[in-house]
Amino acid sequence: MNFTRDDMVNLLRQGKSTVVFTKVDGTERVMKCTLNETLMPTDQRPTPLAEGATPRKESLEAIRVFDTDIQAWRSFRVDSVKSFTPSGI
């Protein structure tokens, strides 16, 4: 099943997913990740923008996610995804 960028972001907000992608150096990576804040440690959750601050422009080529195995923020390029498997599917 092929997922669009929006599909992947929406599923990542719901829970964990496993993404297999090709890194920039050509190696393959398997990453368990999420955008669901309840699955992140409190100190790793995104903080609200300060009043008057300009939000960071979101890339359409990459998705920034929280890697649940290494407990750190990482990203992957949408066009490098080999497979995307949401939890429960």
N, C-alpha and C positions, 0 to 999 in steps of 0.2 A: 504494500500500500504506500503510495506517495503522499507526503504531507507538504502543504505550503508552509511558508515561514509563519504566517498567522496561525495555522493549525498547530504547529509545533509550540509556539508561544502559549497558546490557549491551553494545550495539554500540559505543558510544563507548569503553568499556574495552578493546575488542578492537583498535581502530584509529581511523583518521580517518573523519569523516562530514561531509557538507555539509548544513547546515541553512538553510532559507529561512524567515524569520519576520518578523512585523510588530513593529517596535519600539514602545515606549510612546508615542512622538511620532507614530506612524502611518506612518512610513517603512518600506520593506521592506529587509531586510538579508540578505545571503548570507554565511554564516560557515563556514569549514573549521575543524573543531575535534576534540578528542579528550579522553579521560580515561585514555589509555594512557601511563603515566609514561615508558616507553622512547622515546616520541616528543616528550618535553618536554626543554628544557635542564635540566641538573642543578639549577641555582639556582631553577628555577620549579616543581620537583616538590613535592607536599605533604609537609610534615614530620610525623613521628609526634607524637602528643600527649604532652605531658610527663606524668609519673606523677602521678596524682591530678587531672589536668585534666578538665574536663567537655567532651565533644565538642559542637560546634556542631550545633544542631538543623537537620536537612536539610529544606529546603522541598519540599513536594509540588507546588507550583505552578510552580517554576522549576528549571532544571538549570544548575549552575555548571560551565563547561567551559574548557579551554585553547584559545584561538584560535591556530591554527598559523601564520596569516599575519602577525598583529601580535605574536605571541609574548607574549601577556598573557591573564590570566584574565578571562572575561566570562560572562554568563549570558543565558538566554532563557526566556521563559515557555512552558510546555508548550502552553497553549491558544492561543498565537499562531503556532505552527508551521504553515507552509503546505506545506512538503515536507521530508522527511528522507531523505537518500541515503547509506547506508554505503558506504565504499570497497569495490570489488569486486562491487557489485550493479548 
